[in-house]
Amino acid sequence: MENKMRIILLSGIFCFAFAVSAKAQFTAQKEAQYMATLKAVTDYKINDEENLKKVEQLRQDARFNRKLSRMLEKLQNTKTKDSKNQRIYKILLNAGEEIYKELD
């Protein structure tokens, strides 16, 4: 009887751990979808004929490029992101989710 209880308990723990792992994997997959959608739509809209000329002008603007480089230096792509990185990531994720849902 005691072995049966252990098996039931271990099965329950395994099922719980699997469910938590599956949910985390699903969440990570959704986040990746939102970020990929955001990048694809951004790339698409940058190449829009109305925006392309303005974007090309910005690419040639040394002052803007220096400022953009300084801004990007504040970000990092490491696993342990600081609070600024987390806020930026959340903004991007929310934008990607909104666009994803709008276009779906």
N, C-alpha and C positions, 0 to 999 in steps of 0.2 A: 504494500500500500504506500509506503514511504517513497519507494522508487517511482511509483506512478505519479505522486505529487511533484516530485522533482522534475519529471519529464514534462508535466503540464506547466510547471513554473518556468522551466527553461524554454519551452515552446512559446509561452507568453512573452518572455523577455526578448526572444529572437524575433517574434512578430512585431513587437513594439520597436525594436531597434531597426528592423527592416523598413517599417513604415516611416520612421523619422528620417532615415537615410534616403528613402524614395522621395519624400516631400522636399528635402534639401536639394536633391538632384533635379527635381522638377522646377523648383524655384530658380536654381542656377541656370537651367535651360531657358526659362522664360526671360530672365535677365539678359542672357546672351541674345535671344531673339529681339528684344527691345533695343539693345545697343546696336545690333547689326542693322535693324530697320532704320534707326536714327542715322547711322553712317550712310546707308544706301540712299536715303531720301535727301540727306544733306549733299552728298556728292551729285545727285541728280539735279537738285535745285541750284547748286553752284554753277553747273554747266548750262543752266537755262539762259537763253540769249539775253534776257533782261539783266541778269546778274553777272554774266561772264565778264563783261567789259569792266564793271566795277571791281570785281574780284581780281582781275588782271592788274588793274591800277593799284590795288592794295598790295599785291605781290611785288610790285616794283617800288613801293613806298618804303624806303629804308627806315624811317622813323617808326612807322607802324610795325615793321618786322622786328625791330629791336624791342619795342614794347611787348609784342606778342611773345617773343623769346623769353623776356623777363617773367611774363605771366605763366608761361608753360614751365619755367624752372621751379615754380611753386608747387607743381604737381609731381606725383610719383606713381609708378605702376608696381609698387611692391605689395606684398600680401598685407602688411601692417600699414594701412594708410592713416594719415593724421586726420583731424576733424575737417580741415578744409577739403581734403581729397574726398572724404566721405560725403560732404555736402555737395560737391561738384558731381560726384558719381550719382547721387540721388536725383539731382536736377536732370542729368542726362537720362537716367533710367526712366524718370517720370515723363520726360518729353518723348522718349522712344516708345513708351507704353501708350501714351496718348495718340501718337501718330499711328502706331500699330493698330490700335482699336478703330481709329478713324478710317483707315484704308482697308481694313479686313472685311 
